[in-house]
Amino acid sequence: MPLLKAKAFFICYTMIDWLEHHLFPCFFKSHFGMECPGCGMQRSLISLLKGNIIESLQYHVALIPFIITVILLLIQLKVKHENGGKWVMWAFIVTSSITIIQYIIKQILLFT
């Protein structure tokens, strides 16, 4: 059993290391010179995978709500709960609102 845990840890560490060295460049930032609303999400995911929740939130505060939204959507597609569509819709609205507010704050701080 300890060997299995060590192997799982090694696989996770290798995956995180690979992700750190293969980040996708932001098309929006490379062409327009300013960050897009999704900038920082890859670094946020890597920090979250490492267990650094605070650092993850500093990179992109909407990642965790986004993950919750995707999980709710997948559950709704599988279970088809009566009010599940409303939960997914509200999760999407909250996640989008957080993303937009974060983007506006970043732009204000960048240009002031």
PyMOL commands that set and color helices and strands:
alter all, ss='L'
color gray80, all
select helices_A, chain A and resi 2-21+27-32+41-50+53-59+63-79+84-111
alter helices_A, ss='H'
color red, helices_A
deselect
rebuild
show_as cartoon
